[in-house]
Amino acid sequence: MLDQRSLDVIGLGLVALAVFLGCVLYGHWNGGAVGDGAASTFGWAFGRVRAGVPIAVAGMGALFVLRPLIGSPKPLRASPIFLFASCTLALAGNTFGLGGTVAPHGFWQQSWFEHRGGIVGQAELWGTVHLIGTFGANLLAVFLFIAGVVLVSGGSLALMLHSASAGIASPTTAEFATV
């Protein structure tokens, strides 16, 4: 087990890596062979979801540094996996029109999946379409996204729905009270 100082160093290193990747991916700065290779690899593997890689790496670094303040990060371990899987699957499967037009030549066209959910999303889509169909794949993408948001928030779905309904109900009741 590593002590907190070691975790701080690892966390700060991850934040520095995230800044580097962000400059290469968002700012289109010259990242040298490593930066260009990382951008190409992330595009091939994750498609448009590669834009979230610097944010995810910075988040991991922050978790390492802030571990004493957070307490148990167990729910936070599965949530990035759920959110990542939902985004790549949704882009590959064109859930809610997120991926653009439908693939003209089938599943495994590199020029196609690089601009959608990457090879990861394409593999998810291929597996889910063959197991539960296109509708099932879209439903799974939505479920994974909602589950990831619930795990990231640390609350329960019932509490979120109650809070949302209370926020909607209070302006309505206030309006009737003034009439």
C-alpha positions in Angstrom: 0.0 0.0 0.0 1.3 3.4 -0.9 1.4 6.3 1.5 -0.4 9.5 0.8 2.8 11.4 -0.3 3.3 8.7 -3.0 -0.3 9.0 -4.1 0.1 12.8 -4.2 3.0 12.4 -6.6 1.1 9.9 -8.8 -1.9 12.2 -8.8 0.1 15.3 -9.8 1.8 13.3 -12.5 -1.7 12.3 -13.9 -2.8 15.9 -13.8 0.3 17.0 -15.7 -0.4 14.2 -18.2 -4.0 15.4 -18.5 -2.8 19.0 -19.2 -0.4 17.7 -21.9 -3.1 15.6 -23.5 -5.6 18.5 -23.3 -3.2 20.8 -25.1 -2.6 18.2 -27.8 -6.2 17.2 -28.3 -8.0 20.5 -27.7 -5.4 23.1 -28.6 -3.9 21.0 -31.4 -0.5 21.9 -30.1 2.6 20.0 -31.2 2.9 17.1 -28.8 5.8 15.5 -30.6 5.8 11.8 -31.4 4.2 10.9 -28.1 1.4 13.5 -28.3 0.6 12.7 -31.9 0.7 9.0 -31.3 -1.6 9.3 -28.3 -4.1 11.5 -30.2 -4.1 9.0 -33.1 -4.4 6.0 -30.8 -7.2 7.5 -28.7 -9.1 8.5 -31.9 -8.8 5.0 -33.3 -9.6 3.3 -30.0 -12.3 5.6 -28.6 -13.5 7.7 -31.5 -15.0 11.1 -30.5 -14.9 10.0 -26.9 -11.2 10.7 -26.9 -12.1 14.3 -26.1 -12.9 13.0 -22.6 -9.6 11.3 -22.0 -7.8 14.4 -20.5 -10.7 15.1 -18.2 -10.8 11.4 -17.1 -7.0 11.4 -16.4 -7.3 14.7 -14.5 -10.1 13.2 -12.5 -8.1 10.2 -11.6 -5.2 12.4 -10.5 -7.6 14.5 -8.4 -8.9 11.3 -6.8 -5.4 10.3 -5.8 -4.6 13.7 -4.3 -8.0 14.2 -2.6 -8.3 10.6 -1.3 -8.1 11.6 2.4 -10.9 14.1 1.9 -13.2 11.9 -0.2 -13.2 8.9 2.1 -14.3 5.7 0.3 -14.1 6.2 -3.5 -15.7 2.8 -4.2 -18.8 4.2 -6.1 -16.5 6.4 -8.1 -14.6 3.3 -9.4 -17.4 1.9 -11.5 -19.0 5.2 -12.6 -16.3 6.2 -15.2 -16.5 2.7 -16.7 -20.3 3.0 -17.1 -20.1 6.5 -18.5 -17.3 5.6 -20.9 -19.1 2.4 -22.1 -22.3 4.4 -22.5 -20.7 7.1 -24.5 -18.8 4.8 -26.9 -21.8 2.6 -27.4 -24.1 5.6 -28.0 -21.8 7.1 -30.5 -21.2 3.8 -32.3 -24.9 2.9 -32.3 -26.2 6.4 -33.2 -28.3 6.6 -30.0 -30.5 9.7 -30.2 -28.6 10.7 -33.4 -25.3 11.2 -31.5 -23.2 9.3 -34.1 -24.4 11.0 -37.2 -25.4 9.0 -40.2 -25.7 5.2 -40.2 -22.6 3.2 -41.3 -22.9 2.5 -45.1 -20.5 -0.5 -45.1 -21.1 -2.5 -41.9 -19.3 -2.6 -38.6 -15.5 -2.7 -39.1 -14.5 0.3 -41.3 -11.7 2.2 -39.7 -12.5 5.5 -41.4 -16.0 5.1 -40.1 -15.5 4.2 -36.4 -12.7 6.7 -35.8 -15.3 9.5 -36.0 -17.9 7.7 -33.8 -17.3 5.5 -30.8 -13.9 4.0 -31.9 -13.0 0.4 -32.1 -14.2 0.0 -28.5 -17.6 1.4 -29.3 -17.8 -0.6 -32.5 -17.0 -3.8 -30.6 -19.7 -3.0 -28.0 -22.2 -2.3 -30.7 -21.3 -5.4 -32.6 -21.7 -7.6 -29.5 -24.9 -6.0 -28.3 -26.6 -5.9 -31.7 -25.9 -9.6 -32.1 -27.2 -10.4 -28.6 -30.1 -8.0 -28.0 -30.6 -6.1 -31.3 -30.3 -2.4 -32.2 -33.0 -1.3 -29.8 -31.4 -3.2 -27.0 -28.0 -1.6 -27.7 -29.6 1.9 -27.5 -31.4 1.0 -24.3 -28.2 -0.4 -22.8 -26.4 2.9 -23.7 -29.0 4.9 -21.9 -29.1 2.6 -18.9 -25.3 2.7 -18.6 -25.3 6.5 -18.7 -28.0 6.8 -16.0 -26.2 4.3 -13.8 -22.9 6.2 -14.2 -24.5 9.5 -13.3 -26.2 7.9 -10.2 -22.9 6.4 -9.1 -20.9 9.7 -9.7 -23.5 11.7 -7.7 -23.3 9.4 -4.7 -27.1 9.7 -4.3 -30.0 7.5 -5.2 -32.2 7.8 -8.2 -35.3 8.1 -5.9 -33.6 11.1 -4.1 -32.8 12.7 -7.4 -36.3 12.3 -8.7 -37.8 13.7 -5.4 -35.5 16.7 -5.6 -36.4 17.4 -9.2 -40.1 17.1 -8.5 -39.8 19.4 -5.4 -38.1 22.0 -7.6 -40.8 21.7 -10.2 -43.7 21.7 -7.7 -42.6 24.7 -5.6 -42.9 27.4 -8.4 -46.3 25.9 -9.4 -47.7 26.1 -5.9 -46.2 29.6 -5.3 -48.0 30.7 -8.5 -51.4 29.4 -7.3 -50.9 31.0 -3.9 -50.6 34.5 -5.4 -53.8 34.2 -7.5 
